Amino acid sequence: MPVRLLAVLGPQVFAVFLIILAITRNLQTTALTLVLLGACLYHFRIAPVSEKAVEAVLGRSRVVGHRGASRQAPENTIAAIGTAKKNGADSVEFDLEYTKDGVPVLLHDDTVDRTTDGTGDIKDLTFAEVQQLDAAAKHPEASKFKGERIPTLEEAVKVSLDLGLVMYIDVKRLPEDSAETLHTLFQKYPDLYKSAAVVSFLPTVIYKIRSQDPNIVTALTWRPRFFSYSSVDGEPKYSQTWKHFLYSFWDVVYEYLLHYWLWYIEGVSAVNMNNHSISREYVKFWADRGCRMLVWTVNDPDEKNYFSNTLGVIYMTDDLPPQ
């Protein structure tokens, strides 16, 4: 194990050793248990992508259009991707969803209600039905983009490649389907290996994708209280007290697992963090683990300058005004 990783993981291994020893009260049993846990860790761990491959993708990414230039154009559309490029972004982020008949498309929400002139869950609508929707209907500049469609994932990828944009593909569900979809897409368009990264809040998604194709650059997304609250400073997700406390407890456990174990087991190349969680020390924390930092969502000009020029991290933004 490299010295840097030993320095990072050593205290955690020692802490686990003490916990097991406190439970078993037997040094031999503790040592054997630790060896078995180490063997499991070695077996299930996926080695990270090479630094050269990571640099090919993340090294040329500084400003990411979040769902495209989503303030200037309808989010998760071809228009938003093109506008992001036109207005100075070198990268775009978009969200992967699936229609009822299994077509991978771009959509952030579970439903089409917020962004289109339709209603219903995306998983209950066929691709033909989705194609009838106006993806610009709810945007402030709807009149400029009337008739904009919800694009397929492949359409978005082809346009982004043609424009020379780095892509961040955000996966929210269906780990096995998404792993197959993305592996097939990366094989069809090999330039994606040096032009795209897959990001997700869900470690199951990242693990499935990296198991299917360990050459894909990936990042784990996180924000405080993700499982228990709708946003950093939002309302609780669950009205039942017991459920709220259960998920609040899981938030604490998961925060520890993410910061000290999951990044290593899954071999991620970066972390995608909420802008309220970032400091110089936090950037260093992840740099010591060999992980680059992405920050979302940064719309204030002063914050953009701070994250990019002072902290030297990649930031995602909704707001990309014409230059």
Buried (B, 14 or more C-beta within 10 A) or exposed (E): EEEEEEEBBEEBBEEBBEEBBEEBEEEEEBBEBBEEBEEEBEEEEBEBBEEEBBBBBBBBBBBBBBBBBBBBBBBBBBBBBBBBBBBBBBBBBBBBBBBBEEBBBBBBBBBBEEBBBBEBEBBEBEBEBBBEBBBBBBBEBBEEBEEBBBBBBBBBBBBBBEBEBBBBBBBBBBBEBBBBBBBBBBEEBEEBBBBBBBBBBBBEBBBBBBBBBEEBBBBBBBBBBBBBBEEEEEEBBBEEEEEBEBBBEBBEEBBEBBBBBBBBBBBBBBBBBBBEEBEEEBBEBBEEBBBBBBBBBBBEEEBBEBBBEEBEBBBBBBBBEEE
